Amino acid sequence: MGEIALSAKKLNVYYGEKHAVHDVSLDFAEKEVTALIGPSGCGKSTFLRSLNRMNDLIPSCRVTGEIRIGDRDINEGNTDVVALRKNIGMVWQRPNPFHKSIYENIAFGPRYHGIKNKKQLNDIVEESLRKAAIWEETKDRLHKSALALSGGQQQRLCIARAIAVKPEVILMDEPASALDPISTSKIEELISELKQDYSIVIVTHNMHQAARVSNKTAFFLNGHVVEYDKTEVIFTNPSEQRTNDYITGRFG
Ligand SMILES: Nc1ncnc2c1ncn2[C@@H]1O[C@H](COP(=O)(O)OP(=O)(O)OP(=O)(O)O)[C@@H](O)[C@H]1O
């Protein structure tokens, strides 16, 4: 494994009395894609959201354990959560562009974080859209509404928006599940490109997708991680019978 970008240690997540994630410890390597798979309700999204403290927004939610990035635990009280979410970006299941122009969707984050220079903002917009493989489709309509883009284009725009603030890690919660097959394959190609620069953690229901895009896979069941290994091992020679049963479609 390369350098560790992000690490969960004995992470537990509760919604009131409901214990949704049990004692999960996982290391995510720099510049690798890690897929989180498992049946509906097994805690994948809850775990993913805890990696940049998105669960803080849910009043009943309580988290124990550590999430380490570098030498810091993000669950410490003095964490700057805005800076944290700049460093660990998020792409959601449904594309959620702001009701603004394509340009403003991308420039918003860098501007919020203090970049005012117009040329610098222009460069960031172009670079982010290029990296998200949507520059050619948008360069002549940068000041038109982002909502006029197709769903697949909107999702690539949302990826560009996440990239624009220069994160180290990008979290993706089923980023292609609302898209058609062509848009899905564009997102998958993009993920393969992006891992040259970022660590990516992706929740997916689609096992073919996990097998295609990820280096490592964690199999979740009832809030526990049953098995975590190289993706090829999980899909061809898992150690646990429950992993084998899941990937061969016996349940879930
Ligand atoms: N906001 C919430 N309040 C209360 N319980 C919740 C909340 N969100 C999730 N849960 C519960 O926590 C458990 C884990 O849910 P989670 O959404 O993390 O699973 P998942 O594996 O991502 O499922 P899916 O694949 O269907 O999205 C489930 O039992 C779910 O009902």
The ligand as a MOL file (V3000), in Angstrom:
LIG
                    3D

  0  0  0     0  0            999 V3000
M  V30 BEGIN CTAB
M  V30 COUNTS 31 33 0 0 0
M  V30 BEGIN ATOM
M  V30 1 N -30.7320 9.9660 9.0350 0
M  V30 2 C -30.9350 8.7420 9.5470 0
M  V30 3 N -31.6640 8.5900 10.6810 0
M  V30 4 C -31.8800 7.3630 11.2290 0
M  V30 5 N -31.3960 6.2180 10.7070 0
M  V30 6 C -30.6800 6.3100 9.5860 0
M  V30 7 C -30.4080 7.5710 8.9390 0
M  V30 8 N -29.6600 7.3340 7.8290 0
M  V30 9 C -29.4750 6.0010 7.7850 0
M  V30 10 N -30.0750 5.3820 8.8240 0
M  V30 11 C -30.0810 3.9350 9.1120 0
M  V30 12 O -28.7340 3.5080 9.2650 0
M  V30 13 C -28.5360 2.2530 8.6100 0
M  V30 14 C -27.4450 2.4110 7.5490 0
M  V30 15 O -27.9450 3.2440 6.4990 0
M  V30 16 P -27.0360 3.7240 5.2860 0
M  V30 17 O -27.8550 4.6620 4.4710 0
M  V30 18 O -25.7360 4.1800 5.7910 0
M  V30 19 O -26.8260 2.3400 4.5200 0
M  V30 20 P -26.3230 2.0890 3.0380 0
M  V30 21 O -25.5410 0.8300 3.0990 0
M  V30 22 O -25.6540 3.2890 2.5100 0
M  V30 23 O -27.6990 1.8430 2.2920 0
M  V30 24 P -28.1020 2.1430 0.7510 0
M  V30 25 O -27.1990 1.2720 -0.0400 0
M  V30 26 O -29.5440 1.7010 0.7000 0
M  V30 27 O -27.9110 3.5970 0.5230 0
M  V30 28 C -29.8810 1.8360 8.0390 0
M  V30 29 O -30.5160 0.9890 8.9720 0
M  V30 30 C -30.6370 3.1460 7.9290 0
M  V30 31 O -32.0240 2.9420 8.0700 0
M  V30 END ATOM
M  V30 BEGIN BOND
M  V30 1 1 1 2
M  V30 2 1 2 3
M  V30 3 2 2 7
M  V30 4 2 3 4
M  V30 5 1 4 5
M  V30 6 2 5 6
M  V30 7 1 6 7
M  V30 8 1 6 10
M  V30 9 1 7 8
M  V30 10 2 8 9
M  V30 11 1 9 10
M  V30 12 1 10 11
M  V30 13 1 11 12
M  V30 14 1 11 30
M  V30 15 1 12 13
M  V30 16 1 13 14
M  V30 17 1 13 28
M  V30 18 1 14 15
M  V30 19 1 15 16
M  V30 20 2 16 17
M  V30 21 1 16 18
M  V30 22 1 16 19
M  V30 23 1 19 20
M  V30 24 2 20 21
M  V30 25 1 20 22
M  V30 26 1 20 23
M  V30 27 1 23 24
M  V30 28 2 24 25
M  V30 29 1 24 26
M  V30 30 1 24 27
M  V30 31 1 28 29
M  V30 32 1 28 30
M  V30 33 1 30 31
M  V30 END BOND
M  V30 END CTAB
M  END
